[in-house]
Amino acid sequence: MKIGFVSAILPDFTLEQVVELAAGRGFASVEVMCWPPGSADRRYAGVCHIDATDFAPASVRKLFAHHKVEISGLGYYPNVLAADRAASLFQETHLRKVIDAAAALGVGVVNTFVGRDQTLSVDANWPRFLEVWRPLVAYAEALKVKIAIENCPMLFSADEWPGGKNLATTPAIWRRMFADIPSPFFGLNLDPSHLIWQQIDYLAPLAEFHDRLFHIHAKDARVEHVALNNHGVLSHPKLWHTPKIPGQGGIAWGPFFGALHDAGYKGHVAIEVEDRAFEHSLDSRLDALDISRRYLMQFMRGSAS
């Protein structure tokens, strides 16, 4: 396994600065954000370190090769199943451009969300999921690019209530998703922090979905039990859980990495910093990356630098 980080935490850096920082701080890889240039619509969105609509693949490959850093995946996390069809089509079109960029770079992995109309049930969303994602996956497969779906429910703001903006949140839904779209190029960018606060076993799925693990996010979550006891699991999740850097929440990272090893996972683990305790300055964000890397290194087998 190789340890890297998600570039969204460095929105003010150029791609060159991101890669230089990764190399200088001992990271093996970077998940590079590829949002369309423009303003963000939520925290950590809108970051564009590679503009998939206008970039020079040879120059990007040369930059990463020079610093001996890999691209673990290209990241773009929109809602291609949004009820607003114009917005949905724009996002789907850009996702295809990101897939094209991954193919041009020889990266082989694009990390994203399935999306969801949050006002509808899972069953009511399913026909549109198949309508959009069957051709998307076929498009990626033709280019030998794997689509890795993150399991975040996207249930953290008023406009995402009550269903969230991402269908692919639970093992039951993953089974259905992969049964209906069985392509070997369709899998998971698994983040255990989104399972622990849903009270889902975050170890068992690693064995069951071992052949669908294309990318891993390393983020932790702390369940605030006093608040949970006051509000209950049917309340807004932000009332009783807090995203944290690895080692400062409830994930047992030793057993998690043990289960990854047992599953035969040999890919990239990208630290994703969404911890407000480390957001007040650039130095704090860099501290979050360094602390997380040092903590996770103890569980890595072999060299992670």
N, C-alpha and C positions, 0 to 999 in steps of 0.2 A: 504494500500500500504506500501511497505517496500523499503527503500532507500539503495542502494549499489553503487559499482563502478566496472568498467571493469579493470581487472588486467593487461592489456597490458601496462599501464602507469608505471608499476613497473617491467621492464624486468630483473633488476639486483637483485630482491628479490627471495628468495625461497618461496615455497607455505606456509611454516610455518610462515615466516615473513609477507607475505601478509595477512594471517588470523589474526595474532596477531595485525597488524596495523589496520585492519578493526574493530576488537573488541575494541581496545584502543581508536579509534576515533569516535565511536558511529555508525558505519555502521551495518546494519542488514544483508547484504549479499554481495557476490562477484560473478561477472561473471568471471569464470576461463578460461584463455586461454589454448588451447590444440593443438597448432601447432605441427607438427612433429619437433623433435629436429633438430637444424641446423640453418643456417643463414637465415635472413629475406630478402625478396625480395622487401619490401616497408616499410614505416614508420608504426610502431605498429604491423607489422606482425612478424611471427617467434617466438613469445613469447610462452614458454611452461612451465606452472606451474603445469599441470598434463600431464604426458606422457601417452596418451591413449593406447600406445602399451606395456607399462610395468609399472604398478602401483598396489598398494594394496588397493582395495576399502575400506576394513574395517579400515585401518589406516587413510585414508582420511576422512571417516565419523567420526571417533573418534576425529580427529583434529578439525573439524568444530563444532562438538557437544560440545567439551570441551570449546571452545571460544564463544559458543552460537551465531554463525554466520552461515548463510545458503548459499548454492550455488544457485544463481538465474538461472544459466544456464552454460553449457559448450560452449565456443566460439571457432569457427574455420571458417575463412572467405576466402576460396580459390575460384578459378574459375573452377568449374567442367565441364563447357561447353567450355573450351579453345579449340582453333583450333588445338593445339598440343595434339593429342590424348593420347600420352604416359603420358604427364604431367596431362592431365585431368583424366586419369585412376588412376594415383597415388593419386591424390587429392580426388577422389571419394572413393577409398579404405580407405584412412585415415579418411574420413568423417564417413564411416561406423564404424570404430573403435571408433570414438568419440561418436557415437550413442550407441555403446556397452558400453562404459564407463559410459554414462549417465544412462543407464539402471542398470548397476552394482551399481552405487552410489545412485539410487533412486531419481535422480535429476528431470528427466522428461522433460527437455528442452535442445535442442541444437540450438544455434544461428549461422547463417551462411548466405551465399549468394546463390542465384540461379546460378549465373554465366552467361556468354554470350560470344559469338564470336563477338568482337567489330567491326569487319569489315562487319557484316551482319545486315540486318534489323531485327526488332522484328519478323515479319512473317517468315523470313528465318531461324531464330533461333528456332522457335517453335517446329518443329518436333523433333529436338534433345533434347530440353527441356523436352518434354514428354517422349522420349526414356530413358533419364537418371533419371528424377525425379519421374515418376510413380513407378518404383521399389524401389527407395530410400525412398519415403514416405511410401510405403507398408512395407518396412523393419523396419522403425522407428515405424510405427503403431503396428506392431506385438510385439514390445518390449515396447509398451506404452510410447514412447518418442515423444514429440512434436517437430516439426521442425519449428523454428521461423526465417523467412527470413528478414534480414535487407534491408531497402529500399535505401541504398546508391547507386548512379549511377556508382561509381568507374570510374570517368571521369576526373582524376586529373593529369595524366601524359601522355607523348607522346605515349607510347605503349598502352594506353587505348582509344586513340582517333580513330575514331570519336564517336563510339556508347557506350563506357563504357563497363565494365566487369560484369555488373549485370543487368539482365532483369527487376527485380521486383522493378521498380522505381516510378510508378504512380498508382493511383486508377484504371484507365482503364485496366492496365496490371494485377493488383491484381484480378479484377473481372474475367478476362479471365483465369488467373492462377487457381483460386479456382473453377471455373466452370469446367475446364478440369481435375483437381485433387481435388475432393470435400472432401477429407478425413478431419475429424475433428482434425487430428494430424498435419495439414499443415496450418501455419498461419504466423504472422508477429512479427518481433522484430522492432517496429516502432521508428524511430528517426525523430523528427519534423524538425531538422536542415537541412535535405536533401530535405524537401518539400519547406521550405521558400525561398531558393535561386532558386528553380525551378519555383517560383511564383505560387505554389499550396497551396490551403487552407489546413492548417495543423490541423484544428479542425474538419471539416466535416467528414473526414474519420473515426474518432474515433467512431462515432455513427454507420456508415454504416458497419464497419468491427469489431464491438464490440466483436463478437464471435471468431475473428481471432487474437485478441491481446494477444499474449503469453508472451511478454517481451517488455520493453520500454527502450530506450537509452535516457539519458538526456544530450544533447549537443546543443549548440547554434550556430548561424551563423550570421555574420554581412555582409550585402550587401553594398559594397562600391559604392555608387551611382554615384560619379564623374567618377570612372573608368568604371562603367556600361554604363553611358551615352557616354563615349568615344568609348567603344569596342562593346557594344550591346550583346544581349542574345545569339547570335550565335557564340560568341567567346569562347575561353577556359575559363571555370568557375573560374580557379585560378586567372584570371586577375581581378576579381571584387567581390570575396567573400572570407571571412576569417572565419574559424572555431574558435569558442570562447567557454569559459565555460558558464554554465547557468547563465543568468542575465546580460551578457555582449555582447549580440547580439540583434537580432530582434524578438526573440520568446516572446510572451506574456504568461509567464508561469502560471499566475493566471487563465486565461481562458483555457489554455491547461489542467491544473489539474482539473479544473471544468468540462471540457468535458470528461476527464478520469473517474471522479466520476460518471457523468451522464451515461457513457457507462457501468458502473458496474465493472470497472477494479479494482482488488484487489491484483494484483501481484507485481512484483519487478520493480523498476525504477533504472537503473544502470547509474551512472555518467560516461561519456566517455570523457576523457581529450585528446583533440587533438589541444590544443591552444598553439601556438609557444611562446606566451608571458610568458608561465609558464614552458618551457622546459629546461631552461639553467642550472638547478641544481635539485638535489633530493628534497631539501627544497622547491623549487618553485613548483615542481609537487605535493608535499604534501599540500602546500598552496592551489593549485587548487582544490584538493579534499575537503579540509576543507571549503574553501569559497563556493564551489558549494553546499556542504551539508547544510551549514547554510542558504544559500539563498533558497534552495528548501524546507527546513523544514517548512517554513511559509505556504506552500500550501498543506502540507500533512494532511490528516484527521486521527486523532488518533495518536498512538505512532509509530514513525519511527525508533526507536533505539532498 
